[in-house]
Amino acid sequence: QALDGKVFIPADDSLNANSEELTLAAWVKMDGMTGADQAIISKGDSGYNLKISRSGNQIEFFVDGWSAGTLTAAFPEDKIGEWVYLVGTYADGQYTLYLDGGQIAQRSISKTAPLDDSSYQIGIGDDPEYNGRNFNGLIDGVQVLKKAMTADEVRQAYEAGSYDGSDSVVLYIRSEKAMKRLPQSRNVSADAALTGKLAEKYGEANVKVVEKNIEKPGKMH
């Protein structure tokens, strides 16, 4: 069962990558363009972002703010309404975007390590800095890694349905296992809502879950 809505995760130093490389990855099923930004994984314009941009309906990726430049690629029209695997990586002065296991864009960019060393709230399905950048569709298998997945690892993760690199995981949310059918805006404990490192860290803490529509994904599970 996948998330149709948004989850905001409290800022915490343990959820910062503090690394020289970074990966943002998620399975998404986008129902259509909205004319607005659609956040998938976000720490706002000041942090990292994997999103659908309102500018030309592009997939957009950046780390530690957008001002130095972002990486964009067209979201294929024939993939609207279908599950796709999106991955954005940064390593060695390069942004790279992948869709369904294949590279679709790359650019050189100058970033200063450590990356993601500031504690911001994390948004899944919305931007925590600019609320209202809602994702129009379903999200699942969200991962933040303190390494850049290689092209082979991205391809293997696409074929397997997820990346199993536990030593590099900063955040892993597999909502089809954990999200419950909840009334809108109800608060739930993180150990009931999330998996991986977030659950280990927060246990009894609350994470706000907004909207309640749930659908079981296809290929990835």
Stockholm file with secondary structure:
# STOCKHOLM 1.0

chainA/1-221         QALDGKVFIPADDSLNANSEELTLAAWVKMDGMTGADQAIISKGDSGYNLKISRSGNQIEFFVDGWSAGTLTAAFPEDKIGEWVYLVGTYADGQYTLYLDGGQIAQRSISKTAPLDDSSYQIGIGDDPEYNGRNFNGLIDGVQVLKKAMTADEVRQAYEAGSYDGSDSVVLYIRSEKAMKRLPQSRNVSADAALTGKLAEKYGEANVKVVEKNIEKPGKMH
#=GR chainA/1-221 SS CEECSEEEECCCGGGCCCBSCEEEEEEEEECCCCSSCEEEEESCTTSCEEEEETTTTEEEEESSCSTTCCEEEECCGGGTTSEEEEEEEEETTEEEEEETTEEEEEEECCCCSSBSCSCCCEEESSCSSSTTCCCSEEEEEEEEESSCCCHHHHHHHHHHSSCCCGGGEEEEECHHHHCCCCCTTCEEEHHHHCCTHHHHHHTTCEEEEECCCEECCSTTC
#=GC SS_cons         CEECSEEEECCCGGGCCCBSCEEEEEEEEECCCCSSCEEEEESCTTSCEEEEETTTTEEEEESSCSTTCCEEEECCGGGTTSEEEEEEEEETTEEEEEETTEEEEEEECCCCSSBSCSCCCEEESSCSSSTTCCCSEEEEEEEEESSCCCHHHHHHHHHHSSCCCGGGEEEEECHHHHCCCCCTTCEEEHHHHCCTHHHHHHTTCEEEEECCCEECCSTTC
//
